[in-house]
Amino acid sequence: MPKPDAPTKEAAKESAGRSAGEHSGGSAARTLLRLWPYVRPVRTRLFSAAFVAVLASCTGLVFPLVLKWLVDGPVAERDLGGVWLGALLLLLLGIAEALLFGLRRWLVARPLASVEAAMRADLYRHLQRLPVAFHDRWASGQLLSRGTTDLMLLRMFLAFPLTFLVVNGATIVVGMVILVAQDWALGLVLLTPLLPLVIFCAYSEGRYQAVARRAQDQVGDLTTVVEESVLGIRIIKGFGRHRSQARAFHDLSHTLRGTELAKARLLAAIYAVIMALPEVAIGAALVLGTVQVADGDLSTGTLVAFLSTALALRWPVESIGFLLAMSQESATATERYFEVMDAEPETSPVGGGLGAEAGSEAGAEAGVGIGVGSGIGSKSGAGGRARSGAGSATAAGSATGPGARSGSGEAGLRFHGVRFRYPDAPPDAPPALDRIDLHIRTGETLALVGATGSGKTTLTALVPRLHEVSEGRITLDGADIAEMDRERLRTLVAVAFEEPTLFSASVGENVLMGAEAAAGQPELARALDIAQADFAHALPQGTDTQVGEQGLSLSGGQRQRLALARAVVARPRFLVLDDPLSALDVHTEALVEAALRRVLRDTTALVVAHRPSTVLLADRVALLSGGRITAVGTHQELLRENAEYAWLMSGAEPASAREKADDTSAEGETAR
């Protein structure tokens, strides 16, 4: 759920400062070289474009030489035919230059679009593979700005600054050679500003890079605020927080404005120096050249050609300032992009574990396959809740591969001395979960009960490996989930969270997200029936109705039922439900529970529960208190024997709770 208020100005500054402080600090050139793997596939067209651009730019330097010939030849000799010939040459050179620049643009357009698309696709894939802990630490706006603004900067850099840094550099070198060849004294005058310009650009590089990094981080913070404001608009309006939200946005905007103004001041200083020094040199060369012409030491055509060449070099020299600025911003964007790409993804186990392809077909034949449909086959149909011992042993042995233990003692879902500490927790903080030993037998449903903050949601997140255990291990039918391929594990385990998340897609697509690609209308209808989500058929386009962003066009109970349908649609072997009925009214809850009992007969389930009605779905109950399992038993046993459990279930003292135990037991037997 989005926060009702945006981050404070200080928090935003701390976030931006942290990001800026974590950058590598290397040179822009070294940073930009990291783009080479993406550029390599299109290097031929890029190099060709650069060559064509250099050729076009050098073509422009031929104009002064034609002018020199015109002035000293046909114009001085009053040769009208020669003047027309010179004009024709200038026209042809102009057309050639324009065509060459057009060809350069055509060469780079498509390949650079593909580079940007490849980088964006890689970023998206990598984000999907990063652990939940990474997403907990990073603001969504920072990730969005890297996938949009930063990649747009990189495409622009590859299309323009990268090419023209090479082109203009080559043009300046060729132009200086031409100038010195025409008159070495005037050429040396124009070369005088070169050393001061190099020193000044080197000095300005670091300062501009720091400011550019700060600005791009602040754009990410501002994106986060906008995103939270849009997603949390109901809360903002409901609590009348639009003014405080607007103030927070204004503060961040004002901070970004100040940073952009600092960038503008730096750029103004860079432009002023880069433009002023060459202009002074050209003025000095003009005075000196005029004196030489007056003395007869230099021809008029040579002076015209010299000044034309010098003026032609103004653009390449003056453009160095903003080309370097764009390069610095692109280096910062590259750095920000690879900050995400360098984050360690969820690792796959060596050897494959349950995910080993060699054993997958055998596992499916034994009834544990991919957890869709075939997982039901190994269970005993008679007797309701338990599988036969032989079936369990077969399933454990076939699915886990060599070295896995089999037998009824290891069948089901088991926690072995599990301890978990959040990665960003202080070193001296107690673990969120400590020495969890729990066994959910095959075909059994275990309810997990505990006070708010006791670690229930954290414990359920460990089963599909949304978080990795710090110590101990978790096994499914004897196989350590840490040794399983994640894709394989998550076909065996289905999850429904208390906070249901729906995507901007149809109802059917949201539900069938939990099934295989081959699943269709029969599976969808069954899942909706179990979750009592028949309201979906009454929507304007039925199950093809788009639910909108976050599913906010539906009520909380409707979203929760669709999330439950998504969890059961694939007939998973292991089911983890985090208080899946909290948003339902009592009548709908009763209908869902009745349907769920049929599902739970055929699966091994861990259900987080807060209400007695949900607890009655389970065979046994585990009490989680302070990150530890403090009691395990049936609902009636814990009501009689555990004061904390009695208080959680009834809000009454243990004595009065005991008086209600028999009534609750009778209700449970009737419900079953």
N, C-alpha and C positions, 0 to 999 in steps of 0.2 A: 504494500500500500504506500503510495507516495506520501511524503511528509507534508503537513499543512503549510509549513513555512520553508522558504528557500534557505540555503546555507547562509550563515552570516558573512559579512564582508571579511572578517578576520579569518574565518574558516576557509573562505575561498582563496585568500592570500596565502594561507598556510599550504593549501593544496597546490597552488601554482608554484609557490616557492619550493615545495618538496620536489615537484616534477623538474623544475629548472635546476635544482641542486643535484639531481641524480643523473643529469646528462653526462656523457663521457668526457666532454671538454676537449675532444680531439679536433684536428683541423677540419675545415669544411670539405676539403678535397678527399680526405680519408673517409669521412662519413658518407659522402656521395658515391664513393666507389662501391659501397654496399648495394647499390642499385644495379650493378653490373649483371648479376644472374638474371634479372628481369629484362635488361636491355640486350643481352647477348643474342636471343633469338631474332632480333630485328636490327642487329648491328650493321648488316650490309646496307640496308636502306638509310640508316642514320649516317653512316660514313659517306654514302653516296650523296646524301643531302648536304652534308657539311662541305664536301668537295665542290658540289655545284654552287653552293653559296659563296665559297672562297673565289671560285671562278667568276661569279657575277660581280662580287665586290672588286676584284682586281680589274674586271672589265671597265668599271667606273673610273679606275686610275688611268685608263688610256685616254680619256677625254682631255686632260691637260696637255698630253703629248700632241694630240691632234690640233688643239688650240695653238700650241707653240708653232707647229708647222704652218697653220693658217696665218698667224700674225707675221711671222718672219718671212713667209713665202708669198702666197696669193694676195694677202692684204697689202703687204709692203710693196709688191710689184704691181698692184692693181689688176690682178688676174681674176676676172669675174668667173671664168670657168673653174678655176681652182677653188674659189670661194664656195661655189655650188657643190663641188666634189667634197670639200671639207664638211659642209652642212649635211650632205648625204651620209658621210661616214659617221658623223655624230648621231644622226637619226638611227642608223643601223646599230650602232653601239647601244643606244638607249633601248631599242626593241630587244636586242640580245640580252641586255641586263634584266629587263622586266620578265622575259620568258624564263631565264635561269632562276630568278627568285620564285616565280610561280611553280616551276618544276620542283624546287626545294620544298615548297609548302605541300605539294601533292605527295612527295616522297615520305614526309614525316607524319601526315595526318592519321592515316589508318594504323600504322604500327604503334604509334604512341597511345592511341585509344585502346589498343589491345594490351599494352603494358599496364595502363591504369586499371583495366578490367581484371587482368591477372593478379595484380597486387591487391585489389579489393576482394577478389575471390579468396586469395590466400589468407588475408586478414580475417575474413568471415569464418573460413574453415578452422583457422587457428583458435578463434574465440570460442568455437563450439567445443574444442578439445581441451581448453584450459579448465583447471579445476574450479569448483564453486568458490573456494577461498579467494581466488584471484578476482572474481567478479564481486565478491563482498568488499574488496579493498578499493576497487576502481569505480569512480563515478561514471555513469553511463554516458554523460555528455562528453567526457574526455575520450571515450572510445568512439563515439559518433563523430567527433571532430577529426579524429585520425583517419576514419574511413571516408570522409567527405572532403573537408577543407584541405587537409594535408595532402591527400592524393591528387586533388586538383592542382595544388601548387607544384607537385612533382611532375605532373604532365606538362604544365606550362614551362617548367624549367627545362625538361628534355626537348620541348618543341622550340624554345626560343633562346633563353640565356646560355644553355650549354653549347648550342650550335654557334651562337654569335660571339661567345667568348673566344672560340677558336677562329671564327671568320674575321672578327675585328682585330684580333691579335695578328693574324696573318696579313690583313690589310695594312695595319700600322707598320709592320716590318717591311713589306714590299714598298709602301709609300715612302718610308724613310730612306730606303735604298735609292729610289728614284730622285728624291730631293737632294741627297748627298751627291748623286751622280750629276745632277744639273749644276749645282754650285755647293762645294763642300763647306764654305764659310757660312752661308745661309742655312745649310742643313744642320750644322753644329749649333746654331742659334736655336733652331726648333727642337733639338735634342736636349737642350739644357734642362727643361722641366721634368724630364723623365725620372731621374733619381728621386727628387722630392715627392713626385706622385707615387712612386712605389713605396716609399717609407710611410707616407700618409695613409695609403690604402691598407698596408699591413697593420698600422696602429688602429685604424677604424674598424677592422674586421672583427676583433674580439668584442668590442663594445656593442656593435650592431647585432652580433649573434646573440648576446645575452638579452638584449631588449626584444629581439624577434622571438626568442624562446618564451619569454615572459608573456608576450602578447598572445601567442598561440595557445599557451596553457590557460590564459584567462578567457579565450574564446571557448575552450572546452568547459570551463566552469559556468560560463553564461549559457551554453547549450544545455548543461545539466539543469539549471534553474528553469529554463523555458520548458524542457521536457517534463519536469516534475509539476510545473504549473498546469500544463495541459492534462497530464494524467490525473492530477489531484484536484481538478477544477471543482468537483462536487464538494470536497472538503473545504476548499478555499471559499466557495460561495456559502456553504452551510455554516461556517464559523465566522463569516464576514472578515476574512483575512486578506482581502484583495489589496488593502492599503499597505499592510506590512510586506506582502509579497512584492508589490510595486516598489516599495522602498528598497527591498533587498536587490531587486533587479536593477534599480537605478544606481545603487552603490557599486554593483559589479560593472555596470555599463560605464560609470564614471571612472572606475579604476582602469578599465580597458581603454577608455578615451585618453586618459593620461599617458598610458603606455604607448598608444599609437602616436600621440603628439611628441613623445620622446623619440620615437622612431623617425618622425617627420623632421625633427630638429637635427638629428644625426645625418639624415639624408640631405638636408639643406646644406649642412656644413661640407659634406662630401662633394655634392654637386658644385658648390661654390669654388672649392679648391680645384677640382678636376677641370672646371670650365675656365676659371680665371687664369691659371698658369699657362695653358696653351694659347689663350687669347693674347696674353702679354707677349709670349714668344713670337706669335704671328705678327703682332704690331711691330716688334723690334726688327723682325726679318723684312717687313715691308719698308720700313725707314731705310735700313741698310741697303736693300735691293734698289730702292729709288735713287739713292746716292750713287750706286754702282752704274745704273743706267745713265744717269746724268754725266758721269765721268767717262762713259763709253766702255766700261769694263764688262757690261752685261747687256745682252740684247733684250729688247722689249718683249719679244715672244718668250724668252726664257723666264723673265720675271712673271709674265702672265701665267705660264705653265707652272712655275714654282708656287705662286700664290693659289692657283686653282687646285694643285695637289694638296697644299696645306689645308685649304678649306674643305677639300674632300675628306681629309683625315679628321676633321672636327667631330663628325658624328661617331666614328669608331672610338675616338678618345673620350668624348663626353659620355658615351653610352656605357663605358666601363663602370661608372659609378652605380647606376641602377642595375646593371647586369650582376655586379658583385653583390649588391643588396638582395636581389632575387635569389642568387646562389646561396647566400647565407640563410635566407628564409627556407629555401629548399633543403639545405643541410639540416636545419632544425626540424623540418617536417620528416625528413628521412630518419633522423634520430628518434623522433616520437613514434614513428611507425615501427621501427625495430625494437623499441622498448616493449611493445606488445608482442611482437614476433619472437623476441628472445625469451619471453616468459616460458617456463617449463610446462609443457602440456601434461595431461594425464598419460602416464606410461603404461604400455602393454607389457604383460609378464613375459619373461624369456621362456620359451617352450610351449606357451599357449595355454596350459592348464585345461580348464573345461572348454576353452575356445579353440583347442587344437582341431584342425580340420580333419585329421585322420580319424578322430573318434566321434565326429559329429553325427554321421549317419548311423553308427551303431547305437549312439545315445538316443537318437530319435526312435529307432526300432524298439529300444528298451522302454520307451515311454517318457523319456525326459527331453528328447529332441530339442526343439527351439521354444518350447513352452506355449505353443499355440495349438490347442486341440489335442495333440499327441500326448501332452503331459497328463491327460486325464486317464489314459489307457492303462497306466500301471497301478491304478488305485482299485481297491476292492469295492465293488458296487454294493454288496450287501453289508449291512452293519453301519452304513452312514459314514462315520468320520475317519476311520483308520484304514490304512493300507495293510496288506498282508506283509508279514515279515520277509517272505521270499521276494516279493515285488520290490520292497525297499532296498534289500541288499542288491538286487540286480540293478536297480536304478543308480544306486551310489557307485557301484563298481563300473558301470558302463559309461557314466557321464564324466567321471572325474579323471579317468586315465590312470596310468601306472602310479603306484605309490599311494593312491587314495585308500583310506580305510573305509570299509563297508560294514554293514550290519546295523541293527536297530539302534545301537548306542550312538551312531554318528548320523543317522538319517534325520532329515529335517534341517531346521535353521538353528545354529548354535553359536553363542558368544563365549569365547574362551579367554577369560582374564582381560577383557577389552578395556583399554584406557584411551581417552581422547582429550587432547588439548588443542584449542584453536591456534593456528600458526602465529597470529598477531597478539596472543595473550602474553602478559608479563611473565617473566621466568618464574617469579615467586608465587604466581596465582595458582590456586588448586585446579586440577583438571576438570573439564566439564563432565566427563564420565570417568569413573574410577573403579577398576576391578569388576567389570560386569561379567558375571557367569550366568548364562541363561540358555535353556534348551527348549526349543519349540519343536515338538515331535512331528513327524510326518502326518499330515492330515489334521493337525491340531490348530486351533485358533487361540492365541494368547492375547489378552487385553493388557495394555501398558497404561498404568494409572500413576499420576503424580501431580504435585502442586505445580503452579506456573513457575517456569524457570528451573525445573528439576532436571531437564535434559532429555525429555521425551522426543522432541523433534530431532535433536542432534543424534539420538540413538537410531531413529528410523532412517536418517540420512546416511548412516554408515553402511546399511545393507546394500543399496545399489552403488556404493562407493562414490557418493557425492562428496564425501569427505573420506580421507584415509585414516585408519586407526593409528594412534601413536604407539600403542603397545598391544600385545595380544593378537588374536585373530578371530575371524568370523568364518564359519563353514556352512556350505549348503550340501547336504548329503555327504558330509565328510571332506568336501573339497574346499580348500582355502580360497576365499573370493579374491584375495590379493594376487593369486596366481592365475586367475581367470582373465580372459580377454573381456574388456568392458562391454563391448557390443554383445557378446555372448551372455554375460551376466545379466544385462538389462533386458534380454528376451526371457530370462527365467524369472526375473523379479519385476513386478509391476507396482507402481506407487501412485497413491492419491494423497495430495497435500491438503492441509486445512484451508490454505489460501489458494483457491483454484485459479489457474492461469489458462485463459483461452486466447487463441490467436485470431488475427483478422482473416478468418476463413469461414467456410460453412460449418454448420453444426456437425454434419456427417464427417467432414475432414478433420475436425477437432477430435471427435470420438475415435475415428479409425486411425488416428496418429499412434494409438497404442497397439495397433495390430500390424500384421504383415501386409505387404503390398497387395497380396491376392485377396485380402478380406473384402467383403462386399456388403450388400444390403442385408442378407440373413444375419451376419455377425453384428451389424449395426443395430438391427431391430432387437436382437436378443439383449445387447448391452443396454439399450435404452429402456427395455422392459425391466431389467434387473434394477437399474438405478431409478425407476419410476420417473423417467424423463420423457413420458409420452407427450408432454407439452410441445416437444420439438415438431411433431407431426402437424400441430395446429398453427405453426408459424406461417407467415405469408407464402414462403416457398418451401415449406416443409423442412426436411433435413438439409436442403440446399440453401437455406436462409443464411446470409452472412451475419455473424454475430457482432461484428465491429471490433475495434481495438480493445484489447483486454476483456472482451466479452461484456462490456459495461452496459450494453443494451439489454442484458438479461438481469434478473434479480440474483441476489447472492445465493439463494437456495437452488435456482436453476443452474447457475454456473457450477455449484458444488455437485449437483447430480450428473452433469455432463462430465465433470472430472472423474467421478466415480465410474461412469460408463466407460470412459477411456481406460481406466485401470483394469476393468474386468473383461473388456472386449476380446482380448487374446487368450482367455482361459489360462492365466499364468500359473506356474507351479508354486510360486511364492508371491504372496500379496502383502504389501505394507500400506496400511491406511492410517493417515494422521488425522484423527478426529474428523472423519469424512462426512458426518451428519450434523455438524454443529449449527448450520444455517437452516435446517429444516424444521417445519412445524411438527407437532407431535403426531398428527395423523399421517403425514407423508413419511415421517421417520419410521413409523410402525410398518408401513407398506414396504419401504426400502429394506428394513431389517428382515422382514419375512422373505423377501427375494434374495437378500444376501446370504441367508442361512443355506439356501440351496447351493450357492457358489462356494461358500466356505467349507462345505462337505468335501469338495474336490480340490482343496488347496491347503497349503501351509501358510498361516496368516499371522501377522503381528499388527494389532489394531490399537492405536492410541485412543483412549476413551476418557471422557470427563463426566459422563452421565451413566446412571445405573442401567438405563435402557440399552446403551451401547455395550456395556460390560456383559450384559446377558447374552450377547452373541458369542462369547468366548467360552472355551472349555476351562481355562485357568486364567488367573490374573497375577500380574507382577506389579509390585509397588516400587516405583523409582523415587528415591528421596535423596536430595543432595548429591546427585550424580551416581548413586549406588542402588542396587537392587536390595531392598531391605526385607521383602517378604514375597512369597509366591504361594498361591493356593487358589481354591475356588472362591467365588464371590462370597458365599455364605461363610466359609471358614475365615476369611479376612475380616468380614463384618463383625464376627464374634471375637476374633483374637487380636486384631490390630486397631489401635485407637486412631492412628493417623488415617488409615484407609476408611474407617467408619466416619470420621469427620469429613473426608473428601467426598464420600458418596452421599451423605445425608445432611451434613452440616450440624449434626447433633452430637452429643456426648456418646461414648461407647455403650453406656448402659441402655440408653433409649434406642440406639442403633440395633442392639441385640434384640430388643423387643420387636423390631421391624423385620428382623432377618427371616423369620418364618413366612411372613407375608410376601416378602420379596422373592423367597425361594418358590413359593406357590405360584406367584406371577410368572416366574421364569419357566417353571415346568409347563404351565398353560401355554405360554408363548412358544415353547419348543414343540 
